[in-house]
Amino acid sequence: MPANQFGRYVWLIDTLRHYKHLSYKEINEKWQQSGLSYGDGDELPLRTFHNHRKAILDIFNIIIEIDPDVKGYKYHIMNPSELEGDGLRSWLVDSYATLNQIQADSKLQDRIEFEEIPSGHTWLTIFMQAMRENKVMEITHQGFNKNYANTFEIEPYCLKVAKRRWYIVANNPYYVKLNKKHKGEEGYSPRKEICAYGLDRISEVSVLDKTFEIKKGFNMKKFYEGCTGIISSDDPIEHVVLRAYWNAPDYLRTLPPVFRTFLQHPRKSLIINNICIVFSFFGCCKKNIYVY
């Protein structure tokens, strides 16, 4: 699929997400004004518009239909929760929508500075392919706490983004065997079998000609339940009460990354007085730190 075609899909989603309800005529006008068209008179033909709707449904599972409750044959996104509830999908649309805006006005290119992102995306395609086929992989990885790289096998379960870094959440067969061998031995500390490995810390990758099965009952959301970032924990989720003063409550309400994960649990904010607010939420407070 050409990149500009994908950009059109994202533009249509982002436009309807912003304006909520638009007729085909209004959508066509906004397309011509977007700066992404090929010049004056470059319209969005009705047939092309309907083809875009079908493609958006196939790619993003987003339904664009006429809203029967609004006059004037206005189109809208019927299932906005599909976009809002999917972090990867929302991130992809937001990122490409921003790229569209920069492309539409080249004058802004020198006035927008982006954070440099680690080059872990180099391995994304091969990891996704291995995950689709449930193939065992061999990687050469050097963690931040290691002076040397190790080559070992992994069973790739999931991909995860944390603080703009890509990680592969994988089962380590070597640790599984090690834990079975020394199970019950006095003084032996079981190894963490499922770990997150930073893609930017991987120097070599190969897909092996053998398959694996994901552990029964494994669920990505449950694995990180009550946790933030890439560090998982087996510790119980605890009730946390946080008292914030002065301007701190407003800062906490903007959801810095450390609090985003906790939103999956009930959370309350109680006003005590004009200068203090108590936040109540649930999360894992005691956890071992694994740096990979």
N, C-alpha and C positions, 0 to 999 in steps of 0.2 A: 504494500500500500504506500503510495507517495506520501511524503511527510506533509505536504500542503493539504492533501485530502484529509488526513487525520486532524490537522489543524482546523479545518472547516467543521468537523464533528465537534471538537472541543469548543470552538467558538459558538456554535449553536446551543450546546449545553449551557455554557457560561452565560450567554445572553438571556436565555429563558430562566436560568437560576436567578439572575439579577432583576429582570423586569417582571417575572412571574407569569404574566399573560400577554401574549402578542398575537396579532393576526398575521397571516402570511404576508400581507402587504407591508406591515410594520417590520417584520423580520427581514424582508427584502430590502427595505429602505436602510435599515441598520447595517446590513451587509455591505451595501454600497458606501456607507459612511465609515466603515470599520478600518479602512486603510489596508485591509487584507485582500480586497478585490483587485482585479487586474486593471483598474482604471474606471473612468466615467462610463456609465452605461453597462458595466459588467454586473448584470443582475444574477440573482439566484433563481433559476427557472423552477417552476412548480414541481416538475418531474424530478429534478435534482434534489429539491427540498425533501420530497417524500422518500427518495433513495437514501438520503442522509438519515432520515428518521429510522429507516429499517436497519441501516448499518449501526447506528447508535444503540439500537435495541440488541443487536447481535454482539457488539463489542463490550458495551457498558451495562447491558440489561436495564437501560433507562427507557421508559415509555413516554413518548411525546405525542399527545393527542389533543383534540379540541375539548375544552372544558364545557360541558353542557350547562353548567350553572352560571356561566358568564356570557353576556350578550356580545355579539359581534364576531362569532367564530374565532375565538381566541385559543391559541395553542398554549399548553403548559406541560410541565413535567408531572406526570401522574403519580410517580412513586419517588419523591425526593428523598425518602428515607433510605432508598437503595444506594444513593450517592453519599448521604451523610453518614450512614452506618458502616461504610467500607473505607477504612483509612487509606489503603493503597489506591483505590479508585479515585477518591477525593483528592489525594496528593497528586496523582497523575493529571487530573483535570486542572487543578490549581496551577501546577507547574507549567503546563502547556498553554494555559490561558495567559499567564504572565509572559511567556515567550511570544505569544501572538501579539500582545500589546507592544512589546519592544520592537517586534518586526514591523508593526504598523507605523511606528514613529521612530525612525532611525536616529533622530536628534537626541533621544533619551539614552542611547547606548553608552555614552561616555559619562552619564550621570547616575548610573545604577551599578553598584558594586556587589558582587555575589561572594559568598563565603566559599573558599576552596574546599572541594569535597574529595575525600580520599578515593583512590582509583579502584575501589573494590568492585565497581560495576563491570570491570573487565571480564569477570568470571560468571556474571549473572546468567547468560544464555546456557552455558554448559551445566550449571547447577540446576536450572529449571528443567533441562532435558533429562538429567539423571533423576530428578524428583518425579517427573511424569512416568518414567519407566521403572521407578523403584530400584535403581542400579546402585551398587556399592561404588564408592569413589576412593581414590587414593590422593591425598593432598600433602604438600610440603608446607608446613605452617610454623611460624616463629612468633610466639606470644611476646607481649611487651616485657614480661618478667623472665624471658629466656635469653641467654647469650648465644644460642644456636638454634637452628631449625630442625624440626623432626618430620619424618615422613611416615604416615600411618593411614589406615583405612577408616572411613566414616560411612555411616548410613544417613544420607541427607533427609531430614524430616521437613523442615520449614525454612523459609527466608524471612528475615526480620530487619527492619530499619530502626535504628536508635541513634539519636543525635547526629543525623545525616550520614551515618555509617551503615553499610550492609553487613549482615551476619548470617551465617548458615547455622541453624540449630540442628545438631546431628547426634546420633547415637554412636558411641565409640565402642566397637566390638572388643577391642583389647581390654578396656576397663571392665566390660561385662564378664569376660573370662577371668580376669584378675580377681574380681569380687567373688565369683563362684569358687575359685580355687582357695581363697583365704577366708571364706565365710565362717564366722564363729571363732576365728583365731584371736587369742588375746592380744591386744595392742594394735590390731590391724584396723586402720581407718578406711572404710569403703570409699572408692573413687566415685566421683560424680560421673555417671555414665552418659547422660545427655548434656551436652555443652554447646555454647555459642562461640563460633570461631569467626573472627573478623576477616572479611574477604580481602581487605587491603593488607592483611598479614600473611596471605597465602601466595607463594611464589610459583608453585607447580600444581597442576590438577590433571587427573586422568580418570576416565570412567571405566570401571572394570566389567568384565563379562560375567557378572554374577548379581543376583537380585537379593532383596531383603524384604521383610514385612515390618511395618511400623508396629511398635509395641501396642498390644491390645489396651484400649482405654486412653491412649495418649491423645491429648487435646491441647493445642497451642495456647488457647485462652486460659485454660485451667492451669497449664504449666507455669504461666506468668501471673496468675491471679494474685492480687495484692502486692505485686512487685512493680518496679519501675526500671526502665532501661533493658539491659540484656541479662541481668543477674536474677536468676530464679531462686526460690527458697522453699524448703519443705517445712519451715516453721509455720505455726498456726497464724491465721490472720487475727489481728488484735484491734480493739477499739482504741482510736487515738483522738485525743482532744488537744487542740492547738489554740492558744490564746494569742491574738494579734492586736497590736496597738497602733494608733495614729494612722499613717498611710499604708501600713502593711496589709490590712484587709483587702484594699483595692488591688494591691499587687497580687495577692493570692487568688483573687477572683479571676484574674486574667489567665489562670492555669499555666504556670511555669511547668516544664516537662515532668518534674518530680511528682506533681499532683494529678496529671492526666489519667494515669492508670487507675487511680483510686476512684474515679468517677463511676466505674462499673459497680461500685458498692454504694449503699445509701450514704448520703452526706448532708449535713445540716449546718446552718450558720445561725448562731443565736446572738442577738444584740444585748449586751450587758449594760453599756452606757455609751455616751457620745465618743469615747476614745478607745473602747475595747470591744472586740468581737471574738467569740469562741467558735472555732470550726471543729466539727465532729465528723470523722470518717474512719474507714477501716483499711488496714494494710499490714504487710509483714514488716515488723520493726526490728527483728533480730535475724540477721542473715549473714552467712559466710560470703566473703567477697572472692569471686573467681575472675581473674583477669586473663582473658584469652585474646 
